[in-house]
Structure formats: structure tokens, C-alpha cells
Amino acid sequence: MNNPDNTEEKRTQRDYNLGFKLSVVSQVEKGEFTYKQAQKRYGIQGRSTVLVWLRKFGNLDWSKPKILFMSKSIETPAQIIKRLEKELADEKLKNKVLNTMIDISDSQYGTQIRKKFSPKPSEASSKKA
């Protein structure tokens, strides 16, 4: 039973007694393993066998997968303001860095990256209007 890759030998269907199933379910629900890790650790061959056990014997609701990201509606107005202020500060810093890079490029390499806008429209656009 001591395999170098830390996995147990493959089991057959008749080896899955109720105590074994409950033990696996308990370990997964406690967070000791993911259901896939438990499947590999105990040599359970079916891809969804552990999930079936979790739905049947588990205490948690395994019927639908949970969405792991936090919904924006959970944020309080104060949290939204704080997040937006941080995003604004980050964008201001990014803008300053990019402008500094353009200034350095213009002065050291003689580039003209910024477009110079003329205040009056060109002749071609004024003829169309």
C-alpha cells in the first residue's frame, strides 16, 4: 500500500461500504481534501462517485456549484467608494508613469509620440460639411 506517489491502490465497487463513503464525505466537507484529491487518494475510479456521495450523505448543499467570486451587490456604499478611490489612485499613478515615459522618450530619442491637435478642422472635413 505504500506507493511512491502517495496514492492508494485502485478499489472495486464492492469495497465502497457505507463507513468508507461517510469517511470520505466527512474529510471532503472538513476541507482535508477536494473531492478530486479524495478520489485520487483512495483510488476511487468513477469520476463523479465522490460527488454522488457528497450529495447523498453530505451535510452541505452539493447540488449546484458555487460561484467563488464576491458579488458587487454585497459591497456596502462605503466599500464601493473606497474601492473606486483606490482604482482611481491606481489609474492616476499609471497615467503619470506613462506620461513620464513619453517625456523621457521624446527628450532622449527625439520622438514625437504625442499627437499635436490643430484647433481648426482640415479643409477636407470642412468641405464635406
Secondary structure, 3 states (H helix, E strand, C coil): CCCCCCCCCCCCHHHCCHHHHHHHHHHHHHCCCCHHHHHHHHCCCCCCHHHHHHHHHCCCCCCCCCCCCCCHHHCCHHHHHHHHHHHHHHHHHHHHHHHHHHHHHHHHHCCCCCCCCCCCCCHHHHHHC
